[in-house]
Amino acid sequence: MNTDWQSDLEVWLAPFLAALGHKAQRAMCPAYIAGLIGPGDRKSVQPMAARSSDIPYDRLHHFVSAGVWDSAPLEAALWRHADHLVGGERSWLIIDDTSLPKKGEHSVGVAPQYASTLGKKANCQTLVSVTLVSVTLASREVPLMLSLRLFLPDIWTADPARMKRAGVPLEHQGSRTKPEMAIDEIDRLCAAGVRFGCVLADAGYGLSAPFRQALSARNLRWAVGIPRHQKVCSADVELVFPARKRGPSRMHPVPDQQLKEELGLDHFEGRSWTGLHRHALMSMMAYAFLQSRRLTAVGRKKKSHRPTTTAQSASNTTGHP
């Protein structure tokens, strides 16, 4: 990355900073994102502040963990930018999990659960992620992450005092499945006018019939993975209990016919709901900035390689009477 990226970042962030009312917040937001993009192995608050003499640790920590500001306008600005950059009928909305391995038990949402990044069960946080992907850039994927929402395992939703200590908002303290959370995020994106042609998800979401039915109910095109042993049938198929000649009856009916690391997303060391989601938003904004620069650079490269028209070629194509 060339050395002028920081000045480019200031210009790029202008629509985002306009949504922040306080002068200190408008100063800390670019500082935080620059810390995520800049050099260094760790992108948590303390090492980012240590690498810059202009960013006091306490102000940076307060901004992401305790400052009073609304992330919704920044999120809306991110969605508008993503839609402008890669939105359209040829774009995909990809639903997936993002797992953040963690030690201890006090960070919000941490519990032993399947960690997609590790391919096994581990102590981690799991976030439902929504990514807008374009395939219009020389047939290469151009992803922009739009949403990261923390999934709370049952061990957390069954403990209101624990959720209160971690600052989980009341509206998020109920037990919800990942597919339910994904549908909520899709609804928010659709309401905001984000354009996409198809929803894609792996078998972790595709195995959920309510998830598939919710996509169809919204008249969305979709393609999802399913486990190889799963049977899929249309909604009007009646489920029956087949009679067995011997042994007990079946307990369940069957169909009657068979049909993330470089920008430090996982480096956040705080324990609160607000801090984690703000850090995730800053990471998504940093990624969007880098993708925006990538697309701009590709556009310049294409222009520089465009053939020039010579006088001879012009005379060849003009024709004479």
C-alpha positions in Angstrom: 0.0 0.0 0.0 1.4 3.4 -1.0 2.1 6.1 1.6 -0.8 8.4 0.8 -3.4 5.9 2.1 -4.0 7.9 5.2 -4.9 11.1 3.4 -7.1 9.0 1.1 -8.8 7.6 4.2 -9.6 11.0 5.6 -11.4 11.9 2.3 -13.1 8.5 2.1 -14.4 8.7 5.7 -16.0 12.2 5.3 -19.6 10.8 4.8 -19.2 8.5 7.8 -17.8 11.2 10.1 -20.7 13.5 9.2 -22.9 11.1 11.1 -20.9 11.5 14.3 -22.0 14.6 16.3 -19.1 15.1 18.7 -15.7 16.5 17.6 -13.8 13.9 19.7 -15.7 11.0 18.1 -14.9 12.4 14.6 -11.2 12.4 15.6 -11.2 8.9 17.2 -13.0 7.1 14.4 -10.3 7.7 11.7 -7.6 7.1 14.3 -9.1 3.7 15.2 -9.5 2.6 11.6 -6.0 3.8 10.7 -4.8 1.6 13.6 -6.6 -1.4 12.2 -5.1 -0.8 8.7 -1.6 0.2 9.7 1.4 -2.1 10.6 1.6 -4.3 13.7 0.6 -7.9 14.6 -2.0 -6.9 17.3 -4.9 -4.6 16.5 -6.4 -4.3 20.0 -6.6 -0.9 21.6 -3.5 -0.9 23.7 -1.0 -1.9 21.0 -2.7 0.4 18.4 -2.3 3.4 20.8 1.3 2.4 21.6 2.2 2.6 17.9 0.9 6.2 17.6 2.0 9.1 19.7 -1.2 11.0 18.6 -3.7 8.5 20.1 -4.0 8.3 23.9 -5.0 4.8 25.0 -7.8 6.0 27.3 -9.5 8.1 24.6 -9.3 5.3 22.1 -10.6 2.8 24.6 -13.4 5.1 25.6 -14.4 5.7 22.0 -15.0 2.0 21.2 -16.1 0.7 24.6 -17.9 3.4 26.6 -18.5 6.5 24.5 -22.1 7.6 24.0 -22.7 7.5 20.2 -25.0 5.7 17.9 -23.4 3.2 15.4 -26.5 3.1 13.2 -25.7 6.1 11.0 -22.2 4.7 10.4 -23.7 1.4 9.5 -26.1 3.0 7.1 -23.3 4.9 5.5 -21.3 1.7 5.1 -24.3 0.0 3.4 -24.8 3.0 1.0 -21.2 2.8 0.1 -21.2 -0.9 -0.4 -24.4 -0.8 -2.6 -22.8 2.0 -4.7 -19.6 0.0 -5.1 -20.8 -3.5 -5.7 -24.6 -3.7 -5.3 -26.9 -5.0 -8.1 -28.5 -8.0 -9.6 -25.1 -9.7 -10.2 -24.2 -9.5 -6.5 -24.6 -12.2 -3.9 -25.6 -11.7 -0.3 -23.6 -14.4 1.6 -24.7 -15.6 5.1 -22.0 -17.3 7.2 -20.5 -17.6 10.6 -17.4 -15.8 11.9 -15.9 -17.3 15.0 -13.4 -15.6 17.3 -11.5 -17.9 19.6 -11.3 -16.6 23.1 -9.8 -17.6 26.5 -11.7 -17.2 29.7 -15.4 -16.9 30.2 -16.2 -13.2 30.8 -16.2 -11.8 27.2 -19.7 -11.4 25.9 -21.0 -14.5 24.2 -18.0 -16.7 24.8 -18.8 -20.4 25.3 -17.7 -23.8 24.1 -19.2 -24.0 20.6 -18.3 -24.9 17.0 -15.6 -22.6 15.7 -15.8 -22.4 11.9 -12.2 -21.0 11.7 -10.9 -24.0 13.6 -13.2 -26.7 12.2 -14.0 -28.0 15.7 -15.6 -27.1 19.0 -13.7 -24.5 21.0 -14.1 -21.7 23.4 -15.1 -18.8 21.2 -17.5 -16.0 20.2 -19.6 -16.6 17.1 -21.0 -13.8 14.9 -23.5 -14.1 12.2 -22.0 -12.4 9.2 -23.6 -10.9 6.1 -21.3 -10.1 3.1 -22.2 -8.5 -0.2 -20.1 -10.0 -3.0 -19.8 -8.7 -6.6 -18.4 -10.8 -9.4 -18.2 -8.0 -12.0 -14.5 -7.2 -11.6 -12.8 -9.4 -14.2 -14.8 -12.4 -12.9 -13.1 -12.0 -9.5 -15.0 -11.8 -6.2 -15.2 -8.4 -4.5 -16.6 -8.9 -1.0 -17.7 -6.2 1.4 -18.9 -7.2 4.8 -22.0 -5.4 5.9 -23.1 -6.9 9.2 -21.7 -8.8 12.1 -24.1 -9.8 15.0 -23.1 -11.8 18.0 -24.9 -15.1 18.6 -25.6 -15.7 22.3 -25.6 -19.5 23.3 -28.1 -20.8 25.7 -25.7 -20.6 28.6 -25.8 -16.8 28.2 -29.5 -16.3 27.4 -30.3 -18.4 30.5 -28.3 -16.0 32.7 -29.8 -12.4 32.8 -27.3 -11.2 35.3 -24.4 -12.3 33.2 -25.9 -10.5 30.1 -26.4 -7.4 32.1 -22.8 -7.3 33.3 -21.7 -7.6 29.6 -24.0 -4.8 28.6 -26.2 -6.9 26.3 -29.2 -4.7 25.3 -32.6 -5.9 26.4 -33.8 -6.4 22.9 -31.0 -8.8 22.2 -31.2 -10.9 25.4 -33.8 -13.4 24.1 -32.8 -16.8 22.7 -32.5 -16.6 18.9 -31.1 -19.1 16.4 -28.5 -18.0 13.9 -30.9 -18.4 10.9 -33.4 -16.2 12.7 -30.7 -13.6 13.2 -29.7 -13.8 9.6 -33.3 -13.2 8.4 -33.4 -10.1 10.7 -30.2 -8.8 9.1 -31.5 -9.5 5.6 -34.7 -7.5 6.4 -32.6 -4.6 7.6 -30.5 -4.6 4.5 -33.6 -4.8 2.2 -35.2 -1.9 4.1 -32.1 0.1 3.6 -32.2 -0.5 -0.2 -29.1 -2.7 -0.5 -29.3 -4.4 -3.9 -28.4 -8.1 -4.5 -29.5 -10.8 -6.8 -29.3 -13.9 -4.7 -28.8 -15.1 -1.1 -26.2 -17.8 -0.5 -25.6 -19.8 2.7 -23.9 -22.9 3.7 -25.5 -26.0 5.3 -25.4 -24.5 8.7 -28.2 -22.2 7.6 -29.6 -24.3 4.7 -30.6 -27.1 7.0 -33.2 -24.8 8.6 -36.5 -25.1 6.9 -37.8 -21.9 8.5 -34.8 -20.0 7.1 -35.4 -21.3 3.6 -39.1 -20.6 3.8 -38.5 -17.1 5.1 -36.3 -16.4 2.1 -39.0 -17.6 -0.3 -41.7 -15.7 1.6 -39.7 -12.5 0.9 -39.5 -13.4 -2.9 -35.7 -13.6 -2.7 -33.7 -15.9 -5.0 -31.5 -18.2 -2.9 -29.2 -21.2 -3.0 -28.1 -22.9 0.2 -26.1 -26.0 1.1 -27.7 -28.9 3.0 -26.2 -31.9 4.7 -26.0 -34.9 2.3 -28.4 -37.0 4.5 -31.1 -34.3 4.7 -34.4 -34.8 2.8 -35.9 -31.7 1.3 -39.5 -31.4 0.1 -41.9 -28.6 -0.8 -44.1 -27.0 1.8 -47.3 -28.7 0.7 -45.9 -32.2 1.2 -47.7 -34.0 4.1 -45.5 -35.6 6.7 -46.8 -39.0 7.8 -45.7 -41.7 10.2 -45.0 -44.9 8.2 -46.5 -48.0 9.7 -43.9 -50.5 11.0 -44.6 -54.2 11.1 -42.3 -54.7 14.0 -40.8 -52.6 16.8 -41.9 -49.2 18.2 -43.4 -46.6 15.9 -41.2 -43.9 14.5 -40.8 -40.8 16.7 -40.5 -38.3 13.8 -42.4 -38.1 10.6 -40.8 -38.4 7.2 -41.8 -37.0 3.8 -44.3 -39.2 1.8 -42.1 -38.4 -1.3 -38.3 -37.8 -1.3 -37.4 -34.7 -2.9 -10.9 -12.7 8.7 -7.2 -11.7 10.8 -5.3 -8.9 9.0 -7.6 -6.1 10.1 -7.8 -7.4 13.6 -11.5 -8.4 13.8 -10.6 -11.1 16.4 -8.1 -8.9 18.3 -10.7 -7.0 20.4 -9.9 -7.6 24.1 -12.9 -5.9 25.7 -15.8 -7.8 27.3 -18.8 -5.7 26.4 -21.5 -6.1 23.7 -21.2 -2.5 22.7 -17.4 -2.6 22.4 -17.3 -5.8 20.4 -19.9 -4.6 17.9 -18.3 -1.2 17.5 -14.9 -2.9 16.9 -16.6 -5.1 14.3 -18.1 -2.0 12.6 -14.7 -0.3 12.5 -13.2 -3.4 11.0 -15.9 -3.6 8.3 -15.3 0.1 7.5 -11.5 -0.5 7.2 -12.1 -3.4 4.9 -14.6 -1.4 2.8 -11.9 1.4 2.4 -9.3 -1.1 1.2 -11.8 -2.7 -1.3 -12.7 0.8 -2.5 -9.0 1.5 -3.2 -8.6 -1.8 -4.9 -11.5 -1.1 -7.3 -10.2 2.4 -8.0 -6.7 1.1 -8.8 -8.2 -1.5 -11.2 -10.2 1.2 -12.9 -7.0 3.2 -13.4 -5.1 0.2 -14.7 -7.8 -0.5 -17.3 -7.7 3.1 -18.5 -3.9 3.0 -18.9 -4.1 -0.2 -21.0 -6.8 1.1 -23.3 -5.4 1.3 -26.9 -5.0 4.8 -28.4 -6.3 5.6 -31.9 -3.6 6.5 -34.3 -4.0 8.7 -37.4 -3.5 5.6 -39.6 -6.2 3.6 -37.9 -8.5 6.6 -38.0 -8.0 7.0 -41.7 -8.7 3.2 -42.1 -12.0 3.5 -40.4 -13.2 6.8 -41.8 -13.5 5.7 -45.4 -13.3 7.8 -48.6 -15.8 8.6 -51.3 
